[in-house]
Amino acid sequence: MARVCQITGKRPHSGNNVSHANNKTRRRFYPNLHTKRFFIPEEGKWITLKVSTNAIKTINKKGITEVLKEARQKGTLSLKLATTKLSPNLKVVRDEDALSLNL
């Protein structure tokens, strides 16, 4: 699975390692991602998401339902994603969104 937060969309960035002699070599800065299970009380289901620590703090503050709704509107939980790119639990969320939007 890609190193991308499923809520915020954070991705790896590229930059340089800089030595004491000021030699520069390319490197990647990875987001701090964790695979975490969240309970959705409205549906009575658990979902597993790969989220950044920033997303975990946001979920703790706003609640998982509100964060998922905002992520769908923002496009990080897009209906257009291929089913192979989604975790199995998010396939259910995507299919329910499609039904609610009559797609």
Backbone as JSON Lines, residues from 0, in Angstrom:
{"i":0,"aa":"M","n":[0.84,-1.18,0.0],"ca":[0.0,0.0,0.0],"c":[0.88,1.24,0.0]}
{"i":1,"aa":"A","n":[0.41,2.27,-0.61],"ca":[1.19,3.5,-0.73],"c":[1.35,4.19,0.61]}
{"i":2,"aa":"R","n":[2.39,5.0,0.71],"ca":[2.63,5.76,1.94],"c":[1.88,7.08,1.86]}
{"i":3,"aa":"V","n":[0.55,6.98,1.9],"ca":[-0.33,8.14,1.79],"c":[-1.38,8.04,2.87]}
{"i":4,"aa":"C","n":[-1.63,9.15,3.56],"ca":[-2.67,9.2,4.57],"c":[-4.03,9.18,3.87]}
{"i":5,"aa":"Q","n":[-4.92,8.29,4.32],"ca":[-6.22,8.16,3.68],"c":[-7.18,9.26,4.1]}
{"i":6,"aa":"I","n":[-6.84,10.06,5.08],"ca":[-7.71,11.16,5.51],"c":[-7.19,12.5,4.98]}
{"i":7,"aa":"T","n":[-5.93,12.81,5.27],"ca":[-5.39,14.12,4.88],"c":[-4.76,14.11,3.51]}
{"i":8,"aa":"G","n":[-4.39,12.94,2.99],"ca":[-3.72,12.87,1.69],"c":[-2.24,13.2,1.75]}
{"i":9,"aa":"K","n":[-1.66,13.22,2.95],"ca":[-0.22,13.51,3.07],"c":[0.58,12.44,2.36]}
{"i":10,"aa":"R","n":[1.61,12.88,1.61],"ca":[2.46,12.0,0.82],"c":[3.91,12.25,1.16]}
{"i":11,"aa":"P","n":[4.81,11.35,0.72],"ca":[6.24,11.62,0.92],"c":[6.69,12.84,0.13]}
{"i":12,"aa":"H","n":[7.62,13.59,0.68],"ca":[8.23,14.72,0.01],"c":[9.68,14.38,-0.26]}
{"i":13,"aa":"S","n":[10.27,15.05,-1.22],"ca":[11.67,14.79,-1.52],"c":[12.51,15.99,-1.12]}
{"i":14,"aa":"G","n":[13.77,15.73,-0.85],"ca":[14.68,16.79,-0.44],"c":[16.1,16.3,-0.52]}
{"i":15,"aa":"N","n":[16.98,16.93,0.23],"ca":[18.39,16.6,0.21],"c":[18.9,16.25,1.6]}
{"i":16,"aa":"N","n":[19.81,15.27,1.64],"ca":[20.67,15.1,2.8],"c":[21.84,16.05,2.58]}
{"i":17,"aa":"V","n":[22.2,16.83,3.55],"ca":[23.32,17.76,3.4],"c":[24.38,17.38,4.42]}
{"i":18,"aa":"S","n":[25.56,17.02,3.92],"ca":[26.66,16.61,4.79],"c":[27.37,17.84,5.35]}
{"i":19,"aa":"H","n":[28.3,17.58,6.25],"ca":[29.11,18.66,6.82],"c":[29.92,19.37,5.74]}
{"i":20,"aa":"A","n":[30.3,18.61,4.69],"ca":[31.06,19.19,3.57],"c":[30.13,19.81,2.53]}
{"i":21,"aa":"N","n":[28.84,19.91,2.88],"ca":[27.82,20.51,2.02],"c":[27.57,19.7,0.75]}
{"i":22,"aa":"N","n":[27.83,18.37,0.79],"ca":[27.45,17.49,-0.31],"c":[25.96,17.21,-0.19]}
{"i":23,"aa":"K","n":[25.28,17.22,-1.31],"ca":[23.83,17.02,-1.3],"c":[23.48,15.73,-2.03]}
{"i":24,"aa":"T","n":[22.73,14.88,-1.36],"ca":[22.21,13.66,-1.97],"c":[20.71,13.63,-1.75]}
{"i":25,"aa":"R","n":[19.99,13.11,-2.73],"ca":[18.52,13.11,-2.66],"c":[18.02,12.13,-1.61]}
{"i":26,"aa":"R","n":[16.93,12.48,-0.99],"ca":[16.28,11.62,-0.01],"c":[14.79,11.88,-0.02]}
{"i":27,"aa":"R","n":[14.03,11.07,0.7],"ca":[12.59,11.25,0.83],"c":[12.24,11.46,2.3]}
{"i":28,"aa":"F","n":[11.3,12.36,2.53],"ca":[10.76,12.59,3.87],"c":[9.38,11.94,3.89]}
{"i":29,"aa":"Y","n":[9.21,10.91,4.73],"ca":[7.97,10.17,4.77],"c":[7.03,10.73,5.84]}
{"i":30,"aa":"P","n":[5.72,10.7,5.58],"ca":[4.77,11.12,6.63],"c":[4.74,10.08,7.75]}
{"i":31,"aa":"N","n":[4.37,10.52,8.93],"ca":[4.3,9.64,10.1],"c":[2.95,8.92,10.06]}
{"i":32,"aa":"L","n":[2.91,7.76,9.4],"ca":[1.66,7.03,9.19],"c":[1.53,5.86,10.15]}
{"i":33,"aa":"H","n":[0.28,5.6,10.54],"ca":[-0.05,4.47,11.4],"c":[-1.31,3.81,10.86]}
{"i":34,"aa":"T","n":[-1.33,2.49,10.91],"ca":[-2.55,1.76,10.56],"c":[-3.37,1.65,11.83]}
{"i":35,"aa":"K","n":[-4.59,2.16,11.78],"ca":[-5.4,2.26,12.99],"c":[-6.84,1.9,12.69]}
{"i":36,"aa":"R","n":[-7.47,1.23,13.65],"ca":[-8.89,0.88,13.52],"c":[-9.74,1.93,14.22]}
{"i":37,"aa":"F","n":[-10.84,2.3,13.57],"ca":[-11.79,3.26,14.14],"c":[-13.18,2.64,14.12]}
{"i":38,"aa":"F","n":[-13.95,2.91,15.17],"ca":[-15.32,2.43,15.26],"c":[-16.26,3.52,14.79]}
{"i":39,"aa":"I","n":[-17.16,3.17,13.88],"ca":[-18.17,4.11,13.4],"c":[-19.48,3.76,14.11]}
{"i":40,"aa":"P","n":[-19.89,4.56,15.1],"ca":[-21.06,4.18,15.9],"c":[-22.37,4.18,15.11]}
{"i":41,"aa":"E","n":[-22.51,5.05,14.11],"ca":[-23.75,5.1,13.34],"c":[-23.99,3.81,12.57]}
{"i":42,"aa":"E","n":[-22.9,3.15,12.14],"ca":[-23.02,1.92,11.37],"c":[-22.75,0.69,12.22]}
{"i":43,"aa":"G","n":[-22.17,0.89,13.4],"ca":[-21.81,-0.23,14.24],"c":[-20.69,-1.07,13.65]}
{"i":44,"aa":"K","n":[-19.78,-0.42,12.91],"ca":[-18.71,-1.14,12.22],"c":[-17.35,-0.56,12.59]}
{"i":45,"aa":"W","n":[-16.33,-1.4,12.44],"ca":[-14.94,-0.98,12.57],"c":[-14.37,-0.82,11.18]}
{"i":46,"aa":"I","n":[-13.56,0.23,10.97],"ca":[-12.83,0.38,9.72],"c":[-11.35,0.56,10.05]}
{"i":47,"aa":"T","n":[-10.5,0.1,9.15],"ca":[-9.06,0.24,9.31],"c":[-8.57,1.26,8.31]}
{"i":48,"aa":"L","n":[-7.87,2.27,8.8],"ca":[-7.35,3.33,7.96],"c":[-5.86,3.49,8.19]}
{"i":49,"aa":"K","n":[-5.15,3.9,7.14],"ca":[-3.75,4.29,7.29],"c":[-3.75,5.81,7.4]}
{"i":50,"aa":"V","n":[-3.46,6.31,8.6],"ca":[-3.61,7.74,8.87],"c":[-2.34,8.32,9.46]}
{"i":51,"aa":"S","n":[-2.15,9.61,9.23],"ca":[-1.03,10.33,9.83],"c":[-1.39,10.69,11.28]}
{"i":52,"aa":"T","n":[-0.37,11.05,12.04],"ca":[-0.63,11.44,13.43],"c":[-1.48,12.7,13.49]}
{"i":53,"aa":"N","n":[-1.31,13.58,12.51],"ca":[-2.15,14.78,12.43],"c":[-3.62,14.4,12.24]}
{"i":54,"aa":"A","n":[-3.88,13.39,11.42],"ca":[-5.25,12.94,11.19],"c":[-5.83,12.3,12.45]}
{"i":55,"aa":"I","n":[-5.01,11.58,13.2],"ca":[-5.49,10.97,14.45],"c":[-5.92,12.06,15.43]}
{"i":56,"aa":"K","n":[-5.15,13.13,15.53],"ca":[-5.52,14.24,16.41],"c":[-6.83,14.89,15.94]}
{"i":57,"aa":"T","n":[-6.98,15.04,14.64],"ca":[-8.2,15.63,14.09],"c":[-9.41,14.74,14.38]}
{"i":58,"aa":"I","n":[-9.24,13.43,14.24],"ca":[-10.32,12.49,14.51],"c":[-10.69,12.54,15.99]}
{"i":59,"aa":"N","n":[-9.7,12.64,16.87],"ca":[-9.99,12.74,18.3],"c":[-10.77,14.01,18.62]}
{"i":60,"aa":"K","n":[-10.5,15.07,17.89],"ca":[-11.15,16.36,18.16],"c":[-12.56,16.42,17.57]}
{"i":61,"aa":"K","n":[-12.7,16.06,16.28],"ca":[-13.97,16.23,15.58],"c":[-14.85,14.99,15.57]}
{"i":62,"aa":"G","n":[-14.25,13.81,15.67],"ca":[-14.99,12.57,15.56],"c":[-14.8,11.95,14.19]}
{"i":63,"aa":"I","n":[-14.84,10.63,14.12],"ca":[-14.55,9.92,12.88],"c":[-15.59,10.19,11.81]}
{"i":64,"aa":"T","n":[-16.86,10.32,12.18],"ca":[-17.91,10.53,11.19],"c":[-17.73,11.85,10.47]}
{"i":65,"aa":"E","n":[-17.47,12.91,11.21],"ca":[-17.27,14.23,10.61],"c":[-16.01,14.26,9.75]}
{"i":66,"aa":"V","n":[-14.95,13.62,10.2],"ca":[-13.69,13.61,9.45],"c":[-13.85,12.84,8.14]}
{"i":67,"aa":"L","n":[-14.56,11.7,8.17],"ca":[-14.79,10.94,6.94],"c":[-15.63,11.73,5.95]}
{"i":68,"aa":"K","n":[-16.63,12.46,6.47],"ca":[-17.46,13.29,5.6],"c":[-16.63,14.38,4.93]}
{"i":69,"aa":"E","n":[-15.77,15.05,5.69],"ca":[-14.91,16.1,5.13],"c":[-13.91,15.53,4.14]}
{"i":70,"aa":"A","n":[-13.37,14.34,4.43],"ca":[-12.4,13.71,3.53],"c":[-13.05,13.34,2.21]}
{"i":71,"aa":"R","n":[-14.3,12.88,2.26],"ca":[-15.02,12.57,1.01],"c":[-15.22,13.84,0.19]}
{"i":72,"aa":"Q","n":[-15.61,14.94,0.84],"ca":[-15.82,16.2,0.12],"c":[-14.51,16.74,-0.44]}
{"i":73,"aa":"K","n":[-13.42,16.6,0.32],"ca":[-12.11,17.09,-0.1],"c":[-11.54,16.25,-1.24]}
{"i":74,"aa":"G","n":[-11.93,14.97,-1.28],"ca":[-11.48,14.11,-2.36],"c":[-10.42,13.1,-1.97]}
{"i":75,"aa":"T","n":[-9.99,13.09,-0.72],"ca":[-9.0,12.09,-0.33],"c":[-9.64,10.72,-0.16]}
{"i":76,"aa":"L","n":[-10.92,10.67,0.15],"ca":[-11.7,9.43,0.14],"c":[-12.61,9.49,-1.07]}
{"i":77,"aa":"S","n":[-12.05,9.4,-2.23],"ca":[-12.78,9.62,-3.47],"c":[-13.52,8.37,-3.92]}
{"i":78,"aa":"L","n":[-14.67,8.56,-4.55],"ca":[-15.4,7.46,-5.15],"c":[-14.7,6.96,-6.41]}
{"i":79,"aa":"K","n":[-13.82,7.76,-6.97],"ca":[-13.16,7.43,-8.23],"c":[-11.96,6.52,-8.05]}
{"i":80,"aa":"L","n":[-11.55,6.26,-6.8],"ca":[-10.41,5.39,-6.57],"c":[-10.74,3.97,-7.01]}
{"i":81,"aa":"A","n":[-9.77,3.3,-7.58],"ca":[-9.95,1.9,-7.95],"c":[-10.13,1.06,-6.7]}
{"i":82,"aa":"T","n":[-10.86,-0.03,-6.83],"ca":[-11.11,-0.87,-5.65],"c":[-9.83,-1.5,-5.14]}
{"i":83,"aa":"T","n":[-8.84,-1.68,-6.0],"ca":[-7.58,-2.28,-5.53],"c":[-6.79,-1.31,-4.67]}
{"i":84,"aa":"K","n":[-7.04,-0.02,-4.78],"ca":[-6.3,0.97,-4.0],"c":[-6.92,1.21,-2.63]}
{"i":85,"aa":"L","n":[-8.12,0.71,-2.41],"ca":[-8.8,0.93,-1.14],"c":[-8.64,-0.28,-0.24]}
{"i":86,"aa":"S","n":[-8.57,-0.03,1.05],"ca":[-8.61,-1.14,1.98],"c":[-10.02,-1.73,1.93]}
{"i":87,"aa":"P","n":[-10.19,-2.99,2.28],"ca":[-11.51,-3.63,2.17],"c":[-12.6,-2.89,2.93]}
{"i":88,"aa":"N","n":[-12.27,-2.29,4.07],"ca":[-13.28,-1.58,4.84],"c":[-13.72,-0.3,4.17]}
{"i":89,"aa":"L","n":[-12.82,0.34,3.43],"ca":[-13.2,1.58,2.75],"c":[-14.03,1.3,1.5]}
{"i":90,"aa":"K","n":[-13.96,0.07,0.97],"ca":[-14.8,-0.28,-0.17],"c":[-16.27,-0.16,0.23]}
{"i":91,"aa":"V","n":[-16.59,-0.55,1.47],"ca":[-17.96,-0.44,1.96],"c":[-18.37,1.02,2.02]}
{"i":92,"aa":"V","n":[-17.49,1.89,2.54],"ca":[-17.79,3.32,2.63],"c":[-18.0,3.9,1.24]}
{"i":93,"aa":"R","n":[-17.13,3.52,0.28],"ca":[-17.23,4.04,-1.08],"c":[-18.54,3.59,-1.72]}
{"i":94,"aa":"D","n":[-18.91,2.3,-1.55],"ca":[-20.13,1.79,-2.15],"c":[-21.37,2.48,-1.55]}
{"i":95,"aa":"E","n":[-21.32,2.75,-0.24],"ca":[-22.44,3.44,0.39],"c":[-22.54,4.88,-0.11]}
{"i":96,"aa":"D","n":[-21.39,5.53,-0.36],"ca":[-21.42,6.86,-0.93],"c":[-22.03,6.84,-2.32]}
{"i":97,"aa":"A","n":[-21.67,5.85,-3.1],"ca":[-22.21,5.74,-4.45],"c":[-23.73,5.58,-4.41]}
{"i":98,"aa":"L","n":[-24.22,4.78,-3.46],"ca":[-25.66,4.6,-3.34],"c":[-26.35,5.9,-2.93]}
{"i":99,"aa":"S","n":[-25.71,6.65,-2.01],"ca":[-26.33,7.89,-1.53],"c":[-26.33,8.97,-2.62]}
{"i":100,"aa":"L","n":[-25.37,8.89,-3.54],"ca":[-25.3,9.88,-4.63],"c":[-25.98,9.38,-5.89]}
{"i":101,"aa":"N","n":[-26.57,8.17,-5.83],"ca":[-27.25,7.56,-6.98],"c":[-26.35,7.43,-8.18]}
{"i":102,"aa":"L","n":[-25.13,6.91,-7.98],"ca":[-24.19,6.71,-9.08],"c":[-24.3,5.32,-9.64]}
